[in-house]
Amino acid sequence: MTIQRHPSESLLLDYVSGAVSDTDRLAITMHLALCELCRENVELLETAAGAFMDDLGPESPPKLGTLDRMMSNLSEHPASH
């Protein structure tokens, strides 16, 4: 079976952050089970989100440049659909 359509990068980012509906979460989870490309994109997004969260203290703002580093990392590994 060849996958013809993929979730958008913004939808995958919402998936990683937990901001999708239960229906979308189920559909994306099923898609990820079959699509290595999207699994890799989700791993990159999770890594970037984890790095961003590591820079946050319990009550401190993110370190200067954190968002820029995260976006740079994502642009070095663009989603290819």
C-alpha positions in Angstrom: 0.0 0.0 0.0 1.4 3.4 -1.0 0.4 6.3 1.2 -0.9 9.2 -1.0 -1.6 11.8 1.7 0.2 12.9 4.8 -0.8 15.2 7.7 0.6 18.7 7.4 3.6 19.7 9.5 1.3 22.0 11.6 -1.1 19.2 12.3 1.9 17.0 13.3 3.1 19.8 15.6 -0.4 20.0 17.2 -0.3 16.2 17.6 3.1 16.3 19.4 1.8 19.1 21.7 -1.4 17.3 22.4 -3.6 20.0 20.7 -5.6 17.7 18.4 -9.0 16.2 18.9 -9.4 12.6 19.9 -10.5 11.8 16.3 -7.5 13.5 14.8 -5.2 11.8 17.3 -6.5 8.4 16.4 -6.2 9.1 12.6 -2.6 10.4 13.0 -1.6 7.5 15.2 -2.9 5.1 12.7 -1.1 7.0 9.9 2.2 7.0 11.9 2.0 3.2 12.2 2.3 2.9 8.4 4.4 6.0 7.5 8.1 6.1 8.3 8.4 9.6 6.9 5.8 11.1 9.2 7.2 9.1 12.2 10.6 10.6 11.5 9.0 14.1 11.3 7.2 13.5 14.6 10.5 12.4 16.2 12.1 15.7 15.0 9.3 17.7 16.4 9.4 15.9 19.7 13.1 16.4 19.9 12.8 20.1 19.2 9.9 20.5 21.7 12.0 18.6 24.3 15.0 20.9 23.8 12.7 23.9 24.1 11.2 22.5 27.4 14.7 21.7 28.7 15.5 25.4 28.4 12.5 26.3 30.5 12.8 26.4 34.2 9.8 26.0 36.5 9.3 29.8 36.6 11.8 31.2 34.2 11.3 32.4 30.6 13.2 30.4 27.8 16.8 31.3 27.3 17.6 33.9 24.6 17.8 32.2 21.2 16.0 29.0 22.2 13.2 29.5 19.7 15.7 30.4 17.0 17.7 27.3 17.6 14.6 25.1 17.5 13.3 26.7 14.3 16.8 26.3 12.8 16.9 22.6 13.7 13.5 22.2 12.0 14.5 24.0 8.9 17.6 21.8 8.6 15.3 18.7 8.6 12.3 19.9 6.6 9.2 17.7 6.2 9.1 16.3 2.7 5.7 15.2 1.7 
